[in-house]
Amino acid sequence: MSWRIGDHVFTSRLIVGTGKYATFEQMNASLQASGAELITVAIRRLRLDAAPGAGLLDHIDRTRYRLLPNTAGCYSAEDAVLTARLAREALGTDLVKLEVIGDSRTLFPDSEETVRAAKILVKDGFVVMPYCTDDPVVCRKLVDAGCPVVMPLAAPIGSGRGISNPTNLRIILETSEVPVIVDAGVGTASEAAYAMELGCAGVLMNTAIAGADDPVRMARAMRLGVEAGRLAFEAGRIPRRLYASASSPTGGVVFAGE
């Protein structure tokens, strides 16, 4: 079933990155296996002056994938806004993954600068997808600023620790008026499935796939994990019980001789 980010409609709920792959061939095989339609590119690390055939964009089928430029590497709202505007001119898209980093060791976002940048970019016509902490208050401020989604981290970028604080994520899901996408920290397919089972609209990842021993297989595993988790959420799980509940109750059954 399709879902929406602003005016953009997608069927895949897995968003993947294009960095850290050993080769462009491996990247493309992984993208294909993931089933993703939306893929991220770090605009500050993109060589727009690369020789023909040597740049990242030369190896991405723009008829197959929609690009989501991100502002990775920015440490202030001003830098992020400038980077987003350059990306719009270079790539011709109003989508932007907003990242404003507050700490170079943890790569945690600077919440104040992120909200400030979001307000500017929304007014400038961008569809802002903000990477943020798993703080329900920050998420609410980003929604109030006009962001059509919020993207709280599950754990530090590239850590592979999975969802460190499911309680906060549940609160965000219950109180958010827009789709919630888990961004950063997922390490394997079961963690992607768990995020979706909680009710997340999607999962965004890069290192978990590109850093795997077999990125192509992991990309397919993540695709299946996201799909299975979403189906389970839509199906509705049974309640948790302290004691057993028989699968085949005997009530009403008449035995021979009675």
Summary of the structure (lengths in Angstrom):
residues: 258
radius of gyration: 20.5
end to end distance: 52.4
largest distance: 88.5
contacts: 844
relative contact order: 0.14
helix: 39%
strand: 17%
